Amino acid sequence: MGSSSTRPSPWPRFSGQKLRKLRDEAGLSQAQLAEAVNYSNDTISKVETAAQAPSAELATRLDAHFGTGDTFQELQPLAAKEGTRPSSAPTPTWRTPPRRFASTSPSSSRACFRSRSTPVQS
């Protein structure tokens, strides 16, 4: 029996999609929107991709910029509460480059190469 607390929340993604839709409709690039609301382009990108929940201040500025009433301010606590992977979390294993050898010492690497390069006698 799965509980609803184990499922990822839709709120960070929804707020990011809403931001992207409004930005596209306004004909703005991420950099242009970032400049207009006085936030970094990186922050706008992370909010749009749900890698980061918008701060309360950013939500207020987005509502003021797009004239959306309290839309982002109402979504912000939901997105932040159910939020996203913190930036200090470990990198997922699929992003970690594969290791070629169990040991990283140069001598063990040379030994492994030597053992594979020895010709087989028949």
C-alpha positions, 0 to 999 in steps of 0.5 A: 500500500503506497502512501501519498507521501511517497509519491513526488509532488506535482507542485514544483513541476506545475509552478515551473510549467506555469512560469515557462508558459507565461514567459513564452507567451510574453516572448521573454528569454530566461535571461530577460525575465531574470533581469526584469525580476532581478534574479539570476538566469540560473534561478529562473532555469532551476524553477522552470525545470523544478530543480528548485522551488521559487523563493517567496520573494521570487514568487511575489516578483513573478506575480507582479511582473506577469500580473497574475494576482497571487498565483505564484505566491499561492504555489510557492509554499506548496512547491517549497514544502514538497519540493525538490532535491536540495543542492547539497544532495549527492549526485545520482549514480547515473551521472557518476562516470564509470570506474575502470578499475576497482583500485585507483592506484597506478601500480594496480592499473599497470598490473591489470594492463600487463595481465591482459596484454600477455600473449597467450601461448598455444 
